[in-house]
Amino acid sequence: MLGLSWASPYLLLLLPLAILPWLSHNTEKKVVWDKLLPVDRFSTLLSITHKGLASCVIMALLMTLAGPFTPEKTVERYRQGAEFIVLLDRSRSMDDIFARRPLNSLPVEKELIRSKRKVSRDYLVEFVKRRPDDRFGYVLFSDKPTEILRLTYNKAAVLATVEAGGLGKGLSKTNIFSALKLAADMYQREDYRGSRNILLISDGGQVFTDEQKRYLARTYPDMKLSLYWIYLRSMRGMTLDSSDNDSLLWLDMPERKIHAFFKTLNVPYQAFEAGSLEEFSAAINEIDEQQYQTLLVEETLPHQYRTDWFLWLALVALFLLTLSYLYTWWGVRLAYQIRHK
């Protein structure tokens, strides 16, 4: 009934007690001639109303004692948002100071000196808080990727995971392909619900093998994935795209090679080069503005007691029953006064 469950369902066995108001004593009187008794349909209706309301009160109170509740359940709703799997580099270089100033610059406030990893953590926390309807997954990677959190709508779990990602020390190697493959595997386990995005945050690159390139070129378009890369610059002045003023040392950098390959993938791809807090913030803002599309989300409705429904029903029925008896009392008193005038 109404999707309800009962904390004490055995009390529902007492519901037949609701027939007690109908088991009234026989008050019929013998008269010499029944034509002397007028047919009072209103009184008959009033008597039935009394009994019906009394039964309703008994049933409502018994159902209240039985503890009605709706169990926790998951429903699907349409919202505006996206799905993100965050791939955060945990190599040793991410422990370096973000946006390090030249050695000949003036000293800065000590509290402003933070590692790339901690800056990434802080901006990811802000990003997650902005997007209440998104579903997030979280992967840390260095030489091997680790699925820290599967795709979930639980914002408390996501925020706690991102916060914990800023702890500890990193390892020496960076294997971006393994992280990209794990992200694809995570999406493959899920039903398609809307915009699927991979957010890569790293300060390094990798030279992919031909086999790895073929895998990404085949898998990412098939799964309708979008790729964002927030590249945390390690070399001052170096950009992912080549220019006429490039240093010879930059021509063969793995970061440039991976960026060039990403652009050949038949998927939406955008790279952001963050060499300062302002550029990192601008990258997060732009990604946030772009990804508001129709998304099928799962919403968990908590366990809720519904005793108030039946208490209100008992209260209304008792109120009407009281009014009915007051009307009966008033009618009898009025008839008595008229008779004895």
Beta strands, then each sheet from edge to edge (+ up, - down):
strand 1: 5-6
strand 2: 68-70
strand 3: 73-81
strand 4: 83-89
strand 5: 135-141
strand 6: 145-152
strand 7: 196-202
strand 8: 225-232
strand 9: 269-274
strand 10: 293-301
strand 11: 304-305
sheet 1: 1+ 2- 11+
sheet 2: 3+ 10-
sheet 3: 6+ 5- 4- 7- 8- 9-
end
